[in-house]
Amino acid sequence: MSQNSSNHAAPEPSRDSKGARRALRIGAATVALILVAAVGSLSWTVYRQRAALLKLQHAIASPDQNQEAGEASWVGLYSSPEEISGFSGTVLAIEKGYYGDLQYRMTFYSDVRSNDDIDEAVKSGDVLVDGDKLYLPRAAGHYRDGKAVLSADIERYSRREIGGRTVLLRDDALKAFTQENKLYDYGILIKVADSLQRFASLDDVRHDSIKVLYDDPAKGWNDPFVNGPNER
């Protein structure tokens, strides 16, 4: 390139201007996310848009952390404790997608339901991780006046090591553990396998006893939904 042409090259944007543009992008994504979250009743399409917006916001805010090396450590099978299986049960599979992103499949059942609830088989979609936090999108629905009413939210889990086992703690279970050293079974998923065959059935995944997390496995157990979290 000639000296003359180089003199007329566009000036390199300053660090401040780059930062300002990035801040605008983050702000725009945040506003869009809040607007979508404000909708009380979400169709399945809007639910997917909400998850996509959260993923976009995360990508803009942390462009150098999209493919963290630690993502592979999330892959595996997680399940709720065996003791609550008569009331509720969850199996969560976290897998690498075709494009390297983290995806999930999940089954859930509960004895708390109504005849109007929409039966479901397997939930699936993308998940987000940020350090030791996992953000899991969920959707549910029921019928009202013959029409389907759908809702969605994003559930947060924190990864911890308890008694040598990897567990995922929902926010309520995390609070009980960190503040009182107690275990709230309904908000705990215990890692039971480090890998799984893609698309394998989740029906036969084992559920370990909550007592594998106890300091003293000889301690008794009470239903924490009725009696509150149990001492470890």
C-alpha positions in Angstrom: 0.0 0.0 0.0 1.3 3.5 -0.9 2.2 6.1 1.7 -0.6 8.3 0.3 -3.3 5.6 0.7 -2.2 4.7 4.2 -2.6 8.4 5.2 -6.3 8.2 4.3 -7.0 4.9 6.1 -9.8 5.0 8.7 -8.5 5.6 12.2 -8.5 2.6 14.5 -11.4 2.9 17.0 -10.3 3.9 20.5 -10.7 1.5 23.4 -13.2 3.8 24.9 -15.4 3.8 21.8 -15.2 0.0 21.6 -16.2 -0.2 25.2 -19.2 2.1 24.7 -20.5 0.1 21.7 -20.1 -3.1 23.7 -22.0 -1.5 26.6 -24.8 -0.5 24.3 -25.1 -4.1 23.0 -25.2 -5.5 26.5 -27.8 -3.0 27.5 -29.9 -3.7 24.5 -29.8 -7.4 25.2 -30.7 -6.9 28.8 -33.7 -4.7 27.9 -34.9 -7.3 25.4 -34.6 -10.0 28.0 -36.5 -8.1 30.6 -39.3 -7.3 28.1 -39.7 -11.0 27.3 -39.5 -12.0 30.9 -42.3 -9.6 31.7 -44.8 -11.6 29.7 -46.9 -13.6 32.1 -48.1 -16.4 29.8 -45.5 -17.6 27.3 -46.1 -19.7 24.2 -43.5 -22.4 23.3 -42.0 -20.1 20.6 -41.6 -17.2 23.0 -40.1 -19.5 25.6 -37.4 -20.5 23.1 -36.8 -16.8 22.3 -36.3 -16.1 26.0 -33.7 -18.8 26.3 -32.0 -17.5 23.1 -31.9 -13.9 24.4 -30.3 -15.1 27.7 -27.7 -17.0 25.7 -27.1 -13.9 23.5 -26.7 -11.7 26.5 -24.2 -14.1 28.0 -22.2 -14.2 24.7 -22.0 -10.5 24.4 -21.0 -9.9 28.0 -18.4 -12.6 28.1 -17.1 -13.1 24.5 -14.0 -14.8 25.6 -15.8 -17.4 27.8 -18.3 -18.9 25.4 -16.4 -22.2 25.1 -14.9 -22.6 28.5 -12.6 -25.6 28.9 -14.5 -26.6 32.0 -17.8 -27.2 30.1 -16.9 -30.9 29.6 -17.0 -31.4 33.3 -20.7 -30.7 33.3 -21.5 -33.7 31.0 -23.2 -36.6 32.8 -26.3 -37.9 34.5 -27.8 -36.3 37.6 -30.8 -37.6 39.5 -32.8 -36.7 42.6 -32.3 -38.7 45.9 -33.9 -42.1 46.2 -35.7 -41.2 49.4 -38.2 -38.8 47.7 -39.0 -41.1 44.8 -42.5 -41.8 46.1 -43.3 -38.1 45.8 -41.1 -36.6 43.1 -38.3 -37.6 40.8 -35.9 -35.8 38.4 -33.3 -37.1 36.0 -31.1 -34.6 34.2 -28.8 -35.5 31.3 -26.3 -32.9 30.2 -24.7 -33.6 26.9 -22.5 -31.9 24.3 -24.5 -30.9 21.2 -23.5 -31.3 17.6 -21.9 -27.9 17.6 -20.1 -28.2 20.9 -22.7 -26.4 23.0 -24.2 -27.9 26.1 -27.7 -29.4 25.9 -30.0 -31.1 28.3 -32.7 -33.7 28.5 -34.8 -34.0 31.6 -37.6 -36.1 33.0 -39.7 -35.1 36.0 -42.7 -36.3 37.9 -44.5 -35.2 41.0 -47.5 -36.4 43.1 -48.7 -32.7 43.1 -50.6 -32.2 40.0 -54.1 -31.6 38.6 -56.2 -33.3 35.9 -55.7 -30.1 33.8 -51.9 -30.4 33.7 -50.4 -31.2 30.3 -48.6 -34.5 30.4 -45.0 -34.4 29.3 -42.4 -36.9 28.3 -38.9 -35.4 28.1 -37.9 -31.7 28.3 -34.9 -30.8 26.2 -33.0 -27.7 25.0 -29.8 -25.6 25.6 -28.3 -24.9 29.0 -25.9 -22.1 30.1 -23.1 -22.4 32.5 -21.2 -19.6 34.2 -18.4 -20.8 36.5 -20.2 -23.3 38.8 -23.6 -22.0 38.0 -26.0 -23.8 35.7 -29.0 -22.1 34.1 -31.7 -24.5 33.1 -34.8 -23.4 31.0 -38.1 -25.1 31.9 -41.6 -25.0 30.5 -44.9 -26.4 31.8 -48.5 -26.1 30.9 -52.1 -26.8 31.8 -55.5 -26.5 30.1 -58.0 -23.7 31.0 -61.3 -23.4 29.3 -60.1 -25.9 26.7 -57.0 -23.9 25.8 -53.4 -24.6 26.6 -51.7 -22.2 29.0 -48.0 -22.4 28.9 -45.4 -20.8 31.2 -41.6 -20.9 31.4 -38.8 -20.0 33.7 -35.1 -20.4 34.1 -33.9 -22.4 37.1 -30.4 -21.9 38.6 -28.3 -24.7 40.1 -24.9 -24.4 41.8 -22.4 -27.2 41.6 -20.8 -28.4 44.8 -18.8 -31.3 46.2 -20.4 -32.9 49.2 -19.1 -36.0 50.8 -16.9 -36.6 47.7 -19.9 -36.5 45.4 -20.7 -33.9 42.8 -24.2 -32.4 43.3 -26.3 -29.7 41.8 -28.1 -27.5 44.3 -31.1 -25.4 43.4 -31.1 -22.0 45.1 -33.3 -23.2 48.0 -31.1 -26.2 48.6 -28.0 -24.1 48.3 -29.2 -21.8 51.0 -30.0 -24.7 53.4 -26.6 -26.2 52.8 -24.4 -23.1 53.0 -26.2 -21.4 56.0 -27.2 -24.5 58.0 -25.2 -27.5 56.6 -28.6 -29.1 55.9 -29.9 -31.0 52.9 -33.1 -30.2 51.1 -33.7 -33.3 49.0 -36.2 -31.8 46.6 -33.6 -29.2 45.4 -30.7 -31.6 45.0 -29.5 -33.6 42.0 -26.7 -36.1 42.6 -24.3 -36.9 39.7 -24.5 -40.7 39.1 -22.6 -41.0 35.8 -19.9 -39.1 34.0 -21.1 -40.1 30.5 -24.1 -41.5 28.7 -25.0 -42.7 25.2 -26.6 -40.0 23.2 -30.4 -40.3 23.1 -30.2 -43.1 25.6 -33.4 -43.6 27.7 -33.6 -41.8 31.0 -36.1 -44.3 32.5 -33.6 -46.6 34.1 -31.2 -44.1 35.6 -30.4 -44.9 39.2 -31.3 -42.7 42.2 -28.7 -42.8 45.0 -29.6 -42.3 48.6 -29.3 -38.8 50.0 -27.3 -40.5 52.8 -24.2 -40.7 50.5 -23.9 -36.9 51.3 -24.3 -37.4 55.1 -21.4 -37.0 57.5 -23.1 -39.8 59.4 -25.0 -42.2 57.1 -26.6 -43.8 60.2 -28.7 -40.7 60.8 -32.4 -40.9 60.3 -34.3 -39.3 57.5 -37.5 -37.3 57.4 -39.4 -35.9 54.5 -38.0 -32.4 54.1 -41.1 -31.1 52.4 -42.9 -31.7 55.7 -40.2 -31.4 58.3 -37.7 -29.1 56.6 -34.1 -29.9 55.5 -32.3 -32.7 57.2 -29.1 -32.4 59.2 -26.1 -33.9 57.4 
